[in-house]
């Protein structure tokens, strides 16, 4: 069943799932993957991003792309993306130039990284246009990228490990932040 929200209908009369769907539709979310080394992680993030309603993925630095410059498909990305690599994407080497351009276009930039300046990802509230930046599986994001962001968010660890896989982190952050 599909409901249309009208100003005359009190919020209590509309199912919460329909309200959240309408709220989700009002966001334009993009993802930036910087220097991700694993094609499997890239594919998994494409699949998750597609499920979360992400509009576009930017692949920066040496992050592998679904199709190389010769038009050949990356089988490792295809294996984990399972068709989601059809999500619009663009590759560019320079992440800083991209982030500057996105800011000029009105995007709120959220770097996802463990940092002394980070806040718990559950406290992030997406703006109309939000870009989430995820970094290398081992080194994370550089200080230059972190200083280019409007905010830094992290998934706090409570066990013995210091971090999660980048694809897992992307899923947690996207789905929780977008209330999916």
ABEGO torsion letter per residue (X at the ends): XBBBBBAABBAAABBAAAAAAAAAAABBBBBBBBGBABAAAAAAAAAAAAAAGBABBBBBEABBBABBAAGBBBAAAAAAAGGAAABBBBBBABAAAAAAAAAAAGBBBBBBBBBAABBBAAABBBBABBBBBBBBAAAEBBAAAAAABABBBBBBBABABABBBAAAAAAAAAAAAAGX
